[in-house]
């Protein structure tokens, strides 16, 4: 039976994905508030949040790739036996 990856994903992957989405959303909200209120300093404050959110997403991709490689290796070992 095939499972959706999200069902079998490691917790670290889920935390990284949600953390990245949350940080990116916070950064975008700060940037929009800074642009609407004509506060250039506030728009620059939001940029690190967006950057860290994107890095968290890249980390989650690495975690997912590692989990997939591990499961493929385990499946290969089962098929050899």
PEJO-V308732 format. One record per residue. N is the residue number from 0. RES is the residue in one small letter. PHI is phi in whole degrees, -180 to 180 (* if undefined). BURIAL is + if it has 24 or more other ideal C-beta (glycine too) atoms within 12 Angstrom, else -. Layout:
n:N res:RES phi:PHI burial:BURIAL
n:N res:RES phi:PHI burial:BURIAL
This chain:
n:0 res:x phi:* burial:-
n:1 res:x phi:-90 burial:-
n:2 res:x phi:-107 burial:-
n:3 res:x phi:-68 burial:-
n:4 res:x phi:-61 burial:-
n:5 res:x phi:-62 burial:-
n:6 res:x phi:-67 burial:-
n:7 res:x phi:-107 burial:-
n:8 res:x phi:-69 burial:+
n:9 res:x phi:-69 burial:-
n:10 res:x phi:-59 burial:-
n:11 res:x phi:-61 burial:-
n:12 res:x phi:-64 burial:+
n:13 res:x phi:-64 burial:-
n:14 res:x phi:-64 burial:-
n:15 res:x phi:-66 burial:+
n:16 res:x phi:-65 burial:+
n:17 res:x phi:-68 burial:-
n:18 res:x phi:-64 burial:+
n:19 res:x phi:-64 burial:+
n:20 res:x phi:-65 burial:-
n:21 res:x phi:-65 burial:-
n:22 res:x phi:-65 burial:+
n:23 res:x phi:-65 burial:+
n:24 res:x phi:-64 burial:-
n:25 res:x phi:-61 burial:+
n:26 res:x phi:-62 burial:+
n:27 res:x phi:-65 burial:-
n:28 res:x phi:-63 burial:-
n:29 res:x phi:-63 burial:+
n:30 res:x phi:-65 burial:+
n:31 res:x phi:-65 burial:-
n:32 res:x phi:-62 burial:-
n:33 res:x phi:-65 burial:-
n:34 res:x phi:-72 burial:-
n:35 res:x phi:-69 burial:-
n:36 res:x phi:-88 burial:-
n:37 res:x phi:55 burial:-
n:38 res:x phi:-114 burial:-
n:39 res:x phi:-61 burial:-
n:40 res:x phi:-64 burial:-
n:41 res:x phi:-70 burial:-
n:42 res:x phi:-67 burial:-
n:43 res:x phi:-76 burial:-
n:44 res:x phi:-68 burial:-
n:45 res:x phi:-75 burial:+
n:46 res:x phi:-62 burial:-
n:47 res:x phi:-63 burial:-
n:48 res:x phi:-63 burial:+
n:49 res:x phi:-64 burial:+
n:50 res:x phi:-62 burial:-
n:51 res:x phi:-67 burial:-
n:52 res:x phi:-63 burial:+
n:53 res:x phi:-67 burial:-
n:54 res:x phi:-64 burial:-
n:55 res:x phi:-63 burial:+
n:56 res:x phi:-65 burial:+
n:57 res:x phi:-65 burial:-
n:58 res:x phi:-63 burial:-
n:59 res:x phi:-65 burial:+
n:60 res:x phi:-63 burial:-
n:61 res:x phi:-64 burial:-
n:62 res:x phi:-64 burial:+
n:63 res:x phi:-66 burial:+
n:64 res:x phi:-61 burial:-
n:65 res:x phi:-64 burial:-
n:66 res:x phi:-66 burial:+
n:67 res:x phi:-67 burial:-
n:68 res:x phi:-60 burial:-
n:69 res:x phi:-65 burial:-
n:70 res:x phi:-68 burial:-
n:71 res:x phi:-66 burial:-
n:72 res:x phi:-62 burial:-
n:73 res:x phi:-65 burial:-
n:74 res:x phi:-66 burial:-
n:75 res:x phi:-65 burial:-
n:76 res:x phi:-66 burial:-
n:77 res:x phi:-66 burial:-
n:78 res:x phi:-73 burial:-
n:79 res:x phi:-72 burial:-
n:80 res:x phi:-78 burial:-
